[in-house]
């Protein structure tokens, strides 16, 4: 699946949203470790990011060649400032209509419209891939992200009161959301 779009973000800069490729592995690894340290709402902490550049390169190569999965980057001034992607929940008949979405935006670019543009790109890609349901989870206290997802039509379908255990704030409730495509 291929995707490329140029947008202007709220600070007036141009942003390219495009497929991640194997050549992005080094910068992607660095970006992700940094992003993990900027918020307590992501799945892991920087020291837990165990993906090597080689494994990242292989993952990006695989997704860039996939017909039903994608990894997208947002690039400003030649630098990766966000990523988002969709992944199949599985290939078995009963769940192959579902995919999950993950997104991470560098803290310096929060509130610039990048998250919304990446989400819309992932929704379009999920439809193109033939999925009928897109899923994600969000920490209940992450009001900004949950608000964005709701504004795009995602609805809550469950909660896990002890979904994450934070080093800093104890248990974090996860809200499960889905979008019918």
Secondary structure, 3 states (H helix, E strand, C coil): CCCEEEEECCCCCEEEEEECCHHHHHHHHHHHHHHHCCCCCCCCCHHHCCCCHHHHHHHHHHHHHCCCCEEEEEEECCEEEEEEEEEECCCCCCCCCEEEEEEEECHHHCCCCHHHHHHHHHHHHHHHCCCCEEEEEEECCCHHHHHHHHHCCCEEEEEEEEEEEECCCEEEEEEEEEEEC
